[in-house]
Amino acid sequence: MTNLKYDLVQLTKRNRDGSFQTQHDRLSILSLIADQLHAFGWRQMRAQDIKGRHVNKLVASWKQDGVQHATIRNRLAVLRWWCARVGRRGVIPPTNDVYQLEPRHTIARESKALVLPAGVLPRVQDRHVQLSLALQAQFGLRRAESLLIKPWQADHGHELVLQGSWTKGGRPRRIPIVTEDQRRVLDEAKALVRPPASLIPGDKTYREQLHTYTYHVAKVGLSKLHGLRHAYAQRRFHDLAGFPCPTCGGPGMRALTPAQQEADSDARMILAEEMGHSREQITTAYIGR
C-alpha cells in the first residue's frame, strides 16, 4: 500500500460521513485515484499534498479514457471531500465549469424501469440476497437499504419505516404498505432473520455481504438494478395520480388538465418523500416531466 493510499484509508476511517454505501463507494474511488496518481509519477505524495495540478491531470486522463462525465462528476465530488478533510478546499473550484463537462440531465427522456423476470428470484441461491432484491422491487429501496434494513424493526403494520442509519444521506422515511406482495415479502424477510438482525448475515460485514450480493446478482444475469427503483416510482406515481407518468406514455406537463396538474404535483411531492429525496424535482429522473 502506498503512503497516499494509507493516508486516504485513515482519512475515511476518521470521517465516516454518509451511509455505508456512500462510505464504501468513496473509499473505492479514493483507492482508484491513489493508484492513478502513483502511476502518473507522484510516488511520495501524501494526502495533504493534493494540488490543482493533480486534479487537472486526473480529469484529463479520465476524459481521454472515455470515462462518462457523470462518473467524473462523482469522482470530483469525492476529491472535494478529500480536500475539505485536509484543509485544502481551494484546490478544486466549487463548480465543474472549468473542466468542461457535459451538463447533468435530470429529466428522464425514456423509462429506465426494470421488472424482475419471472422465475429469476428463486434462482438466486443466497436467501438474504434474494429477499434484498425482492424488497428493492416491492418498496423501491436502494441497494444499501435493502441490505441494512432490519425487517422486524422496519415493519410498522401499514408502513415500512426506514432508519436514517440505513439510508442515503441519513434521511429516515416511511413507505406505505399497500399491496399483498409487499406484505408477503416483508413477512418472508422477518421469517428469515430474528430481531433485531438486518439482512446482512451475522457472520458478515456490510462489505462482505455487498460482494455476496454482487456475485449472486451477476450469476443470474441481472444488472442495472437501480431500475427496480425506477419501476417502483412509476407504479407508485400511477397509483397516486390516477394516470401514468410521462416515461410510461402518460401526458407531459403541457398536456395536463388543471385537475391533472394538481394530482401530478401532489403525487410528485408524496413520491419524493417516500423515496428519500429532499426535492420534488428529483422525481423527474424517474418519471419524467
C-alpha positions as CSV (number, residue, x, y, z in Angstrom):
1,M,0.0,0.0,0.0
2,T,1.4,3.4,-1.0
3,N,1.7,6.2,1.5
4,L,-1.1,8.1,-0.2
5,K,-3.5,5.2,-0.2
6,Y,-2.7,4.6,3.5
7,D,-3.4,8.3,4.3
8,L,-6.7,8.1,2.4
9,V,-7.8,4.9,4.1
10,Q,-7.1,6.5,7.5
11,L,-9.0,9.7,6.4
12,T,-12.1,7.7,5.7
13,K,-11.9,5.8,9.0
14,R,-11.8,9.2,10.9
15,N,-14.6,10.7,8.8
16,R,-17.5,8.3,8.4
17,D,-19.8,10.7,6.6
18,G,-22.9,9.3,4.9
19,S,-24.4,5.9,4.6
20,F,-22.4,2.6,4.5
21,Q,-22.8,2.6,0.7
22,T,-21.5,6.2,0.4
23,Q,-18.5,5.3,2.6
24,H,-17.8,2.2,0.6
25,D,-18.1,4.0,-2.8
26,R,-15.9,6.9,-1.5
27,L,-13.1,4.6,-0.4
28,S,-13.2,2.7,-3.7
29,I,-12.9,6.0,-5.6
30,L,-10.1,7.2,-3.4
31,S,-8.2,4.0,-3.8
32,L,-8.5,4.2,-7.6
33,I,-7.3,7.9,-7.5
34,A,-4.3,7.0,-5.3
35,D,-3.3,4.2,-7.7
36,Q,-3.6,6.6,-10.7
37,L,-1.6,9.3,-9.1
38,H,1.1,6.8,-8.2
39,A,1.1,5.6,-11.8
40,F,1.4,9.2,-13.0
41,G,4.7,9.5,-11.1
42,W,3.7,11.1,-7.8
43,R,5.1,8.3,-5.7
44,Q,5.9,10.1,-2.5
45,M,2.6,12.0,-2.3
46,R,0.7,12.3,1.0
47,A,-3.0,13.2,1.5
48,Q,-2.2,16.8,2.4
49,D,-0.1,17.3,-0.7
50,I,-3.2,17.5,-3.1
51,K,-2.9,20.4,-5.5
52,G,-4.7,21.6,-8.6
53,R,-2.3,20.0,-11.0
54,H,-3.1,16.6,-9.6
55,V,-6.8,17.2,-10.1
56,N,-6.3,18.5,-13.6
57,K,-4.1,15.5,-14.6
58,L,-6.8,13.1,-13.3
59,V,-9.6,14.8,-15.1
60,A,-7.7,15.0,-18.3
61,S,-6.8,11.3,-18.1
62,W,-10.4,10.3,-17.3
63,K,-11.7,12.2,-20.3
64,Q,-9.0,10.7,-22.6
65,D,-10.0,7.2,-21.4
66,G,-13.6,7.9,-22.2
67,V,-15.0,7.9,-18.7
68,Q,-18.5,9.1,-18.6
69,H,-18.9,12.7,-17.5
70,A,-21.4,11.7,-14.8
71,T,-18.7,9.4,-13.4
72,I,-16.2,12.2,-13.5
73,R,-18.6,14.5,-11.6
74,N,-18.9,11.8,-8.9
75,R,-15.1,11.4,-8.6
76,L,-14.7,15.2,-8.4
77,A,-17.2,15.2,-5.5
78,V,-15.0,12.7,-3.7
79,L,-11.9,14.8,-4.4
80,R,-13.7,17.8,-2.9
81,W,-14.4,15.7,0.2
82,W,-10.7,14.8,0.4
83,C,-9.6,18.4,0.0
84,A,-12.1,19.6,2.7
85,R,-10.9,17.0,5.2
86,V,-7.2,18.1,4.8
87,G,-7.9,21.8,4.8
88,R,-7.4,22.3,1.1
89,R,-10.8,23.4,-0.1
90,G,-9.4,25.9,-2.5
91,V,-7.7,23.3,-4.6
92,I,-10.8,22.5,-6.6
93,P,-13.2,25.1,-8.0
94,P,-16.7,25.0,-6.4
95,T,-18.3,24.2,-9.8
96,N,-17.2,21.9,-12.6
97,D,-17.4,24.6,-15.3
98,V,-13.6,24.7,-15.7
99,Y,-13.5,21.0,-16.5
100,Q,-15.9,21.4,-19.4
101,L,-18.1,18.5,-18.5
102,E,-21.5,17.9,-20.2
103,P,-24.4,19.3,-18.2
104,R,-26.2,16.8,-16.0
105,H,-29.6,15.6,-17.4
106,T,-32.0,15.1,-14.6
107,I,-35.3,14.7,-16.6
108,A,-35.8,11.2,-17.8
109,R,-36.5,11.0,-21.6
110,E,-37.3,7.3,-21.5
111,S,-38.1,4.7,-18.9
112,K,-35.2,3.1,-17.1
113,A,-37.5,0.8,-15.2
114,L,-36.6,-2.8,-14.6
115,V,-39.0,-5.6,-13.7
116,L,-37.5,-8.8,-12.4
117,P,-38.1,-11.6,-15.0
118,A,-40.5,-14.3,-13.9
119,G,-38.7,-17.1,-12.1
120,V,-35.4,-15.2,-11.6
121,L,-35.7,-14.8,-7.8
122,P,-35.9,-18.5,-7.0
123,R,-32.6,-18.9,-8.9
124,V,-30.8,-16.6,-6.6
125,Q,-29.0,-19.1,-4.3
126,D,-28.4,-16.8,-1.3
127,R,-31.7,-16.3,0.5
128,H,-30.6,-13.0,2.1
129,V,-29.7,-11.6,-1.4
130,Q,-33.0,-13.0,-2.7
131,L,-35.0,-11.1,-0.2
132,S,-32.9,-7.9,-0.6
133,L,-33.8,-8.0,-4.3
134,A,-37.5,-8.6,-3.5
135,L,-37.5,-5.6,-1.1
136,Q,-35.9,-3.4,-3.8
137,A,-38.6,-4.4,-6.3
138,Q,-41.5,-4.0,-3.9
139,F,-40.5,-0.9,-2.0
140,G,-38.1,0.9,-4.3
141,L,-35.3,0.6,-1.8
142,R,-31.7,1.4,-2.8
143,R,-29.3,-1.5,-2.7
144,A,-27.6,-0.5,0.5
145,E,-31.0,0.0,2.2
146,S,-32.1,-3.5,1.1
147,L,-29.0,-4.9,2.9
148,L,-29.1,-2.8,6.0
149,I,-32.8,-2.9,6.7
150,K,-33.9,-4.7,9.9
151,P,-37.2,-6.2,8.9
152,W,-38.7,-6.6,12.4
153,Q,-37.8,-3.0,13.3
154,A,-39.0,-1.6,9.9
155,D,-42.4,-3.2,9.9
156,H,-44.9,-0.8,11.4
157,G,-48.0,-2.6,10.2
158,H,-49.3,-0.3,7.4
159,E,-45.9,1.2,6.6
160,L,-42.2,0.4,6.3
161,V,-40.2,2.8,8.4
162,L,-36.5,3.2,7.4
163,Q,-34.0,4.5,9.9
164,G,-31.6,7.2,8.9
165,S,-28.6,4.9,9.5
166,W,-29.8,2.6,6.7
167,T,-30.5,5.3,4.1
168,K,-28.6,7.6,1.8
169,G,-27.9,11.0,3.4
170,G,-29.2,9.7,6.7
171,R,-32.8,10.7,5.8
172,P,-35.3,8.5,7.6
173,R,-38.5,7.8,5.7
174,R,-41.8,6.0,5.6
175,I,-43.2,3.9,2.8
176,P,-46.8,2.7,2.9
177,I,-47.5,-1.0,2.6
178,V,-50.4,-1.1,0.1
179,T,-50.1,-4.4,-1.7
180,E,-50.2,-8.1,-0.8
181,D,-46.9,-8.6,-2.5
182,Q,-45.2,-6.0,-0.2
183,R,-46.7,-7.6,2.9
184,R,-45.6,-11.1,1.7
185,V,-42.0,-10.1,1.0
186,L,-41.7,-8.3,4.3
187,D,-43.1,-11.2,6.2
188,E,-40.6,-13.5,4.4
189,A,-37.8,-11.3,5.4
190,K,-39.0,-11.4,9.1
191,A,-39.2,-15.2,8.9
192,L,-35.5,-15.3,7.7
193,V,-34.0,-13.3,10.5
194,R,-34.5,-12.8,14.2
195,P,-35.0,-9.3,15.7
196,P,-33.0,-7.1,15.7
197,A,-31.0,-8.6,12.8
198,S,-30.6,-7.0,9.4
199,L,-30.4,-8.8,6.0
200,I,-26.7,-9.0,6.5
201,P,-25.9,-12.4,8.0
202,G,-24.4,-12.2,11.5
203,D,-21.1,-13.6,10.3
204,K,-20.5,-11.0,7.6
205,T,-19.7,-7.3,7.4
206,Y,-21.6,-4.9,5.1
207,R,-18.8,-5.0,2.6
208,E,-18.7,-8.8,2.6
209,Q,-22.5,-9.1,2.0
210,L,-22.2,-6.5,-0.7
211,H,-19.7,-8.7,-2.5
212,T,-22.1,-11.7,-2.0
213,Y,-24.9,-9.7,-3.4
214,T,-22.9,-8.6,-6.5
215,Y,-21.8,-12.2,-7.1
216,H,-25.3,-13.8,-6.9
217,V,-26.9,-11.0,-8.9
218,A,-24.4,-11.4,-11.7
219,K,-24.8,-15.2,-11.6
220,V,-28.4,-15.0,-12.6
221,G,-27.7,-12.4,-15.3
222,L,-29.1,-9.3,-13.6
223,S,-27.7,-5.8,-13.9
224,K,-28.6,-2.1,-13.6
225,L,-30.8,-2.9,-10.6
226,H,-31.4,0.7,-9.8
227,G,-34.1,0.2,-12.5
228,L,-36.1,-1.6,-9.8
229,R,-36.4,1.7,-8.0
230,H,-37.5,3.4,-11.3
231,A,-40.2,0.8,-11.7
232,Y,-41.5,1.3,-8.2
233,A,-41.6,5.1,-8.7
234,Q,-43.6,4.7,-11.9
235,R,-46.1,2.3,-10.3
236,R,-46.5,4.5,-7.2
237,F,-47.0,7.6,-9.3
238,H,-49.8,5.9,-11.2
239,D,-51.4,4.8,-8.0
240,L,-51.2,8.3,-6.5
241,A,-52.0,10.5,-9.6
242,G,-54.5,8.1,-11.3
243,F,-52.7,8.2,-14.6
244,P,-49.3,7.0,-16.0
245,C,-46.2,9.2,-15.8
246,P,-44.6,10.6,-18.9
247,T,-41.9,7.9,-19.1
248,C,-44.6,5.3,-19.2
249,G,-46.5,7.0,-22.0
250,G,-48.6,9.4,-19.8
251,P,-49.2,13.0,-20.6
252,G,-46.5,15.6,-20.2
253,M,-47.0,18.8,-18.1
254,R,-48.3,20.8,-21.0
255,A,-51.0,18.3,-21.8
256,L,-52.4,18.0,-18.3
257,T,-55.8,19.4,-17.4
258,P,-55.9,21.7,-14.3
259,A,-57.2,18.8,-12.2
260,Q,-54.4,16.5,-13.5
261,Q,-51.8,19.2,-12.8
262,E,-52.9,19.3,-9.2
263,A,-52.9,15.5,-9.0
264,D,-49.5,15.4,-10.6
265,S,-48.0,17.9,-8.2
266,D,-49.4,16.1,-5.1
267,A,-48.2,12.7,-6.4
268,R,-44.7,14.0,-7.0
269,M,-44.4,15.5,-3.5
270,I,-45.5,12.3,-1.9
271,L,-43.3,10.2,-4.1
272,A,-40.2,12.4,-3.3
273,E,-40.7,11.9,0.4
274,E,-41.4,8.2,0.1
275,M,-38.2,7.7,-2.0
276,G,-36.0,9.7,0.4
277,H,-35.4,12.8,-1.7
278,S,-35.5,16.4,-0.4
279,R,-36.8,18.0,-3.5
280,E,-39.8,17.2,-5.7
281,Q,-37.8,18.0,-8.8
282,I,-35.7,14.8,-8.3
283,T,-38.7,12.7,-9.3
284,T,-38.2,13.8,-12.9
285,A,-35.2,11.4,-13.1
286,Y,-37.7,8.5,-12.5
287,I,-40.9,9.6,-14.1
288,G,-40.1,12.4,-16.5
289,R,-41.9,15.8,-16.8
